[in-house]
Amino acid sequence: MHTVYPSHACPEMNNAIYLAVGKDRTGTRRPLAIDGKEAYFPDPCADEVHVHLLAQCDRQAARVMDDLRAEYGLTAN
């Protein structure tokens, strides 16, 4: 379960996983960064922020972020 916000209008949420997402010239979305802080700090290259809220504890959030980073070839911030 997730919600998508424009990068400039993402609200602060507790226990959220934030994916900064950019679009290329064809409109294809690509994750740029993944973080699990309580507030999203905008990535200047991001067009959208996908906010995932299913993790119920820090350990679950860490696993989800690790899985997403591995899937998209990203490193921890």
Secondary structure, DSSP 8 states (H G I E B T S, - for coil): -EEEEEGGG----TT-EEEEEEE-TT--EEEEEEE--SS----TT-SEEEEE----SHHHHHHHHHHHHHHHT----
